[in-house]
Amino acid sequence: MPLCSVTTYTVTVATDSLVPNGSFSSGTNTGDLRGCLNAVNKGAPGTYIIAFSSAVSSAITLSGMLPLLNLTQSSNILTVDGSGATGGVVTISGASTYPGFFAYQGTVTLQNLTVENVLSQGGHGSGGGLGAGAGLFIGKNAAVTINNFTINTGVATGGNGGF
């Protein structure tokens, strides 16, 4: 029986780069949170861990919406674990502008994380759009486990209808 591969990506900086898909080095499997999430989404079937180094000692303030957790292979499993960061918990701030995690599909565990100052704003137009899941949105094809996961100051608001 073949063994399942485990790939660990390590977040080594508390910055959030939007250029072009986050900061990530495939040679060392390190980068910012956005870069590591994008690497998982592009990866082959397997088990993935996103860990945080002790160099992450301050909150990560988002510069944009994080990539969807879109584990397209049914065998993919992702754990995002902040225990290695200074203090044992990573804080991710949406800067009162962006949402936290959006688990679209796949098996995901989020642990030792605080998500704060997050906003999910629905769209505008005919009927307005749903604003949901400011800190964590779980899609119908996702199975999410949370351990030591806190949401502080999350706002989800619907959009404006129009005619």
Buried (B, 14 or more C-beta within 10 A) or exposed (E): EEEEEEBBBBBBBBBBBEEEBBBBEEEEBBBBBBBBBBBBBEBEEBBBBBBBBEBBEEBBBBBBBBBBBBBEEEEBBBBBBBBBBBEEBBBBBBBEBBBBBBBBBBBBBBBBBBBBBBBBBBEEEEBBBEBEBBBBBBBEEBEBEBEBBEBEBBBBBBBEEEE
